[in-house]
Amino acid sequence: MSEVFTGSFTQQEPIPEAGIAAALEVMRHGRLHRYNTAPGEAGEAALLEAEFAAMVGARYALAVASGGAAMSTALRAVGVRPGDKVLTNAFTLAPVPGAIAAVGAEPIYVEVTEGLVIDLDDLAAKAGAADVLLLSHMRGHICDMDRLMALCDAAGVTVVEDCAHTMGASWAGVPSGRHGWVGCYSAQTYKHVNSGEGGFLVTDDDEVAARAIIGSGSYMLFERHASAPPREVFERVRYDVPNVSARMDNLRAAILRPQLAALPGQVARWNARYRAVEVGLRDVPGLTLIARPAAEAYVGSSFQALLADWDGAAVREVVARCAARGVELKWFGAAEPVGFTSRYDSWRYAPVPELPRTDRVLAGLIDMRLPLTFSLDDCALIARIIRAEVSAVYQAGAAG
Ligand SMILES: *Cc1c(COP(=O)(O)O)cnc(C)c1O
C-alpha cells in the first residue's frame, strides 16, 4: 500500500483573530479609504507603513495594492521612462516583467544559475545596457548580494529588489530589500503575509519616497503618511508625478498589522517545514537539492529541486506519479505555461533572447509550495512520496 498525501497545497492559515477584530472595527466605522481618517486618527494603512519601515530598518515604507504595483511604482519613482531598458531575471513571476512593461520599458533578461539566482557573470556582461536592475529573489533564493551590489554600483545600475518571496529573509544580516535603492514586497495570499492582495515598497531616498507616495495615488494628501519625507521634498516633485492609483486600504492594512508582528515566528515554522522536506530528499539519485549559502537567511515557504538533464518525458512522469499520490509539483520546463508563468519565453510582448543556461536549469526544475497548514509529519510524508517516485522513474532508466 503506497502512502497518499491528502492536504491542500493552496490552503493558507486563517487570518489571526486580532486581524479579524481590527478589520471588523474598520468596517464598523466605515473609513476604508486610507485618507479617510477622523481627526487625530492615523489610520491603519499609515500605521502599517510605519511598522513595516521599522521591521526592515528603512526610512520610508509605502503600502500599495499589490506586489506588481509596488514594482511599477518603484520603477517610475527611480526614473524609468517609456522606451528604457530594465535588466531582470529570466526566471521570475509574470508580474515582474509586467511591471517593466507597465511603465513602457523593455526587459533585458539575465540568465539564472543552478542555484536559481541571477547569474552574476551574465549580469556583468549586460550591465552596460540599462540603468536599472529589477532583481527578483525568485522562490526566495538570494544571490551573493555583496557581489551584486559591487557590480551594480560600479556599472551605475540602480537596483530595485523584488522580495515577494523574501519578506522576513536576509543576506549577511541585512534584511532582503535593503541592499537596493528600493525593495518591493507582496501581501498576496501565497506570500508571507496575506491580505488577499497588497504590496509594499521601502527606500531611504527622500525623493523616491515622495514620488512613490504621489505616484501611488495620494491626491496631495501625502501629509497623512506617518512614514514619509518632509513636506519640502513633496513640494519639489508634486507637480511632476502622475497619479496611478494603487493605494492600500485600511481594511487590508488592519488584516496585515498583526501578521507583521507574527512574521518572525512564522518564518521559523516555514523553515522547520522546509528542513523536514530537505532532510527527506537527501541523497536521492538523480535529484539535486538547491544549496543554500551560509550568508542567506531564507524563508522556506516553497521548495525547489532539480532533475538535472532529465528528459522531459521522465520529468512529466515524476510529476504525474506524485500528483496521483496527492503531491502537486510544478515543473518549470513545460513548453506551455499552466496556472502560472515564470519563464522569459512566455512573455512575448518583449524580445525573447536565447538563454541556454536558464533553459537547462528550468528544464529540470520542480517546485512546490509549503503552506503553514502542513505539519512536519506532512512534510516528511511528502518527501517520502517524492523520493519514491523520483527513484522509481530514475531506476526505470527513463532519465536522460
Ligand atoms: C507574487 C510575486 C510577485 C508580486 O505579485 P502580486 O500578485 O502582484 O502581488 C512578484 N514577484 C514574484 C516572484 C512573485 O512570486
The ligand as an SDF file (V2000), in Angstrom:
LIG
                    3D

 15 15  0  0  0  0  0  0  0  0999 V2000
    3.7940   37.0740   -6.2830 C   0  0  0  0  0  0  0  0  0  0  0  0
    5.0160   37.6320   -6.8830 C   0  0  0  0  0  0  0  0  0  0  0  0
    5.1380   38.9950   -7.1320 C   0  0  0  0  0  0  0  0  0  0  0  0
    4.0600   40.0150   -6.8720 C   0  0  0  0  0  0  0  0  0  0  0  0
    2.8310   39.5440   -7.1510 O   0  0  0  0  0  0  0  0  0  0  0  0
    1.4380   40.3310   -6.9240 P   0  0  0  0  0  0  0  0  0  0  0  0
    0.4600   39.2490   -7.2020 O   0  0  0  0  0  0  0  0  0  0  0  0
    1.4230   41.4370   -7.8990 O   0  0  0  0  0  0  0  0  0  0  0  0
    1.4080   40.8190   -5.5010 O   0  0  0  0  0  0  0  0  0  0  0  0
    6.3480   39.4490   -7.6120 C   0  0  0  0  0  0  0  0  0  0  0  0
    7.3680   38.6180   -7.8460 N   0  0  0  0  0  0  0  0  0  0  0  0
    7.2950   37.2990   -7.6320 C   0  0  0  0  0  0  0  0  0  0  0  0
    8.4910   36.4580   -7.9010 C   0  0  0  0  0  0  0  0  0  0  0  0
    6.1110   36.7560   -7.1430 C   0  0  0  0  0  0  0  0  0  0  0  0
    6.0320   35.4370   -6.9510 O   0  0  0  0  0  0  0  0  0  0  0  0
  1  2  1  0
  2  3  1  0
  2 14  2  0
  3  4  1  0
  3 10  2  0
  4  5  1  0
  5  6  1  0
  6  7  2  0
  6  8  1  0
  6  9  1  0
 10 11  1  0
 11 12  2  0
 12 13  1  0
 12 14  1  0
 14 15  1  0
M  END
$$$$
